[in-house]
Amino acid sequence: MKPGSTLIRHYLQFKDLRAEEYAHLFERVAIIKRRFKNYERYQPLADRTLAMIFEKASTRTRVSFEAGMYQMGGSVVHLTTGDSQLGRAEPIEDSARVISRMVDIVMIRTFEQTKIERFAAHSRVPVINGLTNEFHPCQILADLFTFIEAHGMNRRGIVDVDCLKGRVVAWVGDGNNMANTWLQAAEILGFTVHVSTPSGYEVDAKVAGIQNSDCYKVFKNPLDACRGADLVTTDVWTSMGYEAENDARRAAFADWCVDAEMMGVAKPDALFMHCLPAHRGEEVSAEVIDGPQSVVWDEAENRMHVQKALMEYLLLGRIG
């Protein structure tokens, strides 16, 4: 396939897929996860190779992609900053031209979104965003499937994506890449995000790239944002790359710790999520993250299953 071919599908941000594609993807996730749990061999990506390029390190991203690709029958090439140095040892465009001639799909976890966009523009194979400063689509994909497992799946494992419509997700904390991606998901799938951030750390709708401002509401008080929510979620106060701001952020975010009071004003069956790693006593209290409403461990595992379905879709198209 040549760069620019309509046959190449990239996943660089959540809005790269349509609502009907997500419906198909979630159905595939349910099937693939069920096969995994039943120890059923399923290897549609045999002889396919995934290149993983890490300029930002991550335990969950590496394990979920690497284990997932092996389970699907493929192989993995792992590149770190010292191995790849996107845009430093050689232009990003040249790296893309070379690497994409040797593998079948690429996952990149890096800093600026423009880096992954430049790579994808010159790649012969699909490129997946494993995280950038602006977006984290694979994590939100996992979060949404985790919510569907709890509220939109019958006993036979049939997925009802419409269970997301009209729901309320409370985002408490930094207006970061996770928040941006939640807004995109809300616009596409028909739910609302209640956003509460400290002053100076707001979500930028232009960066998020949404067209419909009705998909989110802003609250100064995080308790108000959680009121009536179906899902309460947060992230660390200091994301990777912003460590120099740690002291200032800890002071600014002191009132944005998700605690029992916040979960108490959400719906009785509300879930708590966190993309991990978490700092108990900072962005979330121990009683919440370790409590009965927390689904963070299911959420973490589901990164692997949604990414397997995503790679299957990008490489093989619609299955079933």
N, C-alpha and C positions, 0 to 999 in steps of 0.2 A: 504494500500500500504506500502511496506517495503522501508526503505531508500535505495537509489541506484536503485530503480525500474525505468525502462524506461518509465513508465507511468507518472512519476513526471517530470514536466517541471518547471524550475526556471527561473526567469528573473533578473539576477544579473548585467548584463551589456548589452549594445545595441546589441553586436554581438551574443547574445544567441539565436536570431531568424534570419531566413534567409529572403532574399528579398521577396520571394513569401508569406511567413508568414506575413510580414509587409503589403503586398498588401491586403491580406485578413483582417488583423486587421484594416486597415484604412477604408475599406468598412464597417466593423462592427461599427466602431466609427461613421461614417456618419449616419447609420441606427439608432443607439442607441441615438445619439444626436437629430435626427429628431423626434423620439418618445418622448423624453424629452420635446422638444419645443412644441409638439402638445398635451402634457398632456396625452399621451397614457401609460397606465400601462404596465410595462414590468419587470417581476420579476423572471428571470430564476435561481437566486441564493437563492431562498427561502430555509430556514432552513440551510443555509451555514453561517459559522462564520469566520470573518476576525479578526486576532490579529494584532494590530499595536504597534510596539515597537519603542519608540523614545528615543535615546540617544542624538540626536540633535533635538531641538524643531523646529516646523515649523507651521505657520498658514495655508498656502496653502496645504501642504501635508496632514495635519490632516483633514481639511474640505473637500478636494476633495475626499480622500479615504473613509472617514466616511459617507459623504452624498451620495457618489456613491454607496457604499455597501448597504445602507438602500434603496436607489431607486431601486436597483436590487433585493430587497426582503430579503437580508441577515441581519445579526447582526454584531456588532463590539465590540471587547474588546480592550480598550486603555491602554497601559502600558508605563510609563515614566521611566526615569533613576532610580528613587527611587524604582519603582516597580520591575524592571527587573534586572538591574545591570549585563548586559551580561559579563560573564567571571570573575566577582568579587564575587558575592554571591555564585555562583556555576559555574562550567565550562560551556562554551558556548555549548559544545556538549550535556551536560545533560539538559540544558534549552531547546534545540531544541527537544530532545527526549520527554520531558514532554509536552511542549506547543503544539507540532504538533500532540499529541494524543488527544487534546481537541478542536482543531479548524480545519478549512478546508483550510485555506490559511493564510500566514503571510507576513506582510510588515514591513521592518526594515529600520530605518533611523539612521545611526550610523557614526562612524569615519573611521577606517581602513576597506578596502575592505576584508581583510582576516577574519574579524569577521563575516561578512555575508556569506562568503564562507564556513566557519567552521559550521555555523548554518545550512546552506542548505545541507551540506554533511550528516547531521544526522537528517534531517527533513523528516517526512512521508508525508508532504504536500508541495505544491508550495510556494516558497519564492520570494518576490519581493523587489528589491532595491529601497527604497524611497529616498536615497541619501547616498553616502559615500564620503570620501575624494577624491577618484579616479574617480567616475562615478556618473552620474545623468540621467539614461536612460528614466525614465518616463517623465522628463521635455523635453528632445529632441523629444520624441514621440509626445508630445503635440505641440511642435514647428513645427514639420514637418506636422502634420495634419492641423495646422493653415495656413501654407503655401499652402497646397493642397486646402484648402477651398477658398483661394484667386486666385489660378492659375491653379487648376487641378480638378475642379468639375463643371459639367454642370448643367443646370437648373433643371434637374430631380434628382439631388443629386448623380449622378454616379461619382465615384472617378477614377481619372486617375493618378496613382502613377508614371507613366512615366514622368509626368510634372517635376519631381525632377531631371531627368537625364540631365547632362550638365549644371546645374545651378551653380551659385557661391554664397557661403555664406561667408561673411566677419566677422571674429571673432576678436573683438578689446578689448584687456584687458589682464586679467590674464590667464596663461596657466593652468587652473584648471580642475576640474571634468567635467564642462560643455564643455570645449574645447576638452578634451579627448573623450568625448562621441560624439561630432560633427564629429571628425575624423573617429570614428567607423562607424557612420551613412553614411558618405560620401563614405567610402570604400564599404559598402554594397549596397547602393542605387544609386551610380553612379554620384554624384556631387562633386564639389571641394570646399574646405575651404581655404580662404585666412586668414592666421593667422598673427596678429601683436600684439606683447607683448613687454613690456620694457625689457631691458637686465637683465637677472637673473630670469625672470619669464616665460621662454619659455615653450612650450609644449614638453613633453618627449614622443616621438613616441613609446618607449618601454613600458612605463606605459599605453599609450593608447592601445597598443596591436594590432597595424595595421601592415599589411604585405606589402601594396602597398603605397609607399611614393608619388606616383603621385596624390593621393587624396587630397593633401594639398600643399600650397605654403606659404613661410614665407616672410613677408615684414617688414623692419625696420620702415618704415613710415606708420602709420595707414591710412593716406589719400590714399596712393597707394593701400592698402589692400581693401579699399572700392570702388575703381574705377571699374565701370561696374558690381558691385555686384547686385544680385537679392534680397538679404536679408542681413541686417547689424544687428549684435546682440552683446550683451555684458553682463557683470555681475558686481556685486559690486567689488571694488578693494580689499576689505578685507573680505574673506569668514569666516564663523563661525569656530572658533578654531585658527584663526590667528590674533586675536585682538591685541596681543602684538606688531605686526608688523605694526600697523595702520599708525603711523606717517611716517615711512620709505616708506610704500606703497603709501601714498598720494603724497609724493614727487616724487617717481619714475614714477607714473602713470599720472602725471599732463597733459601730452600731449596726453593721450589716452581717452579723453572724447569725446564720439560720439556727434557731433554737426551738425549744418545745413550745414557746408562746407563738411563734410564727406558724409552726405546723398545726397548732391548736385552732387557729382561725381559718386554716384551709379546710377543704371538705374532709369529712371523716375518713374516706377511703383514699385520700391524697397520697401520692408517692413522693419520696425524696430521692433525688439523683445528684451525683457529683461525678465529673469525668476522671477524677483522681490524677495524681496523688493528692490526698487531703491532709489538712492540718487541723486536727481536733482542737477546739478552743479558739480558733481564729475564724475562718469562714463558715464553720459548722461546729455545733456542739457534739460531744461524744454521744450523748443520749439520742441525738437525732440520727447521726450516720450509722450508729450501731443499734438503732431502734427498729421496731416492727414495720415502720412505713418506708424504711430505706431499702432500695433495690440496687444499690451500687455494685454489688458483686455480680448479679445477673447482667447489669448494664455493661460491666467490664468484659464479661464473657461474650456478650452479644456483639462486641466489636469484631471478634473473629468471624462470627457467622454472617453478619451483614456484609463484611468485606469479601467473604467467599462468594456470596450471591452477587455482589457488585462486580467482582472480577469475571465471574461466569457471564454476566450480562454484557460487559464491555467487550469480551473476547468472543463469545458465542452467540450473542443476541438473545432473543426471547426463547426460553425453553418451556415446553409444555403447552 
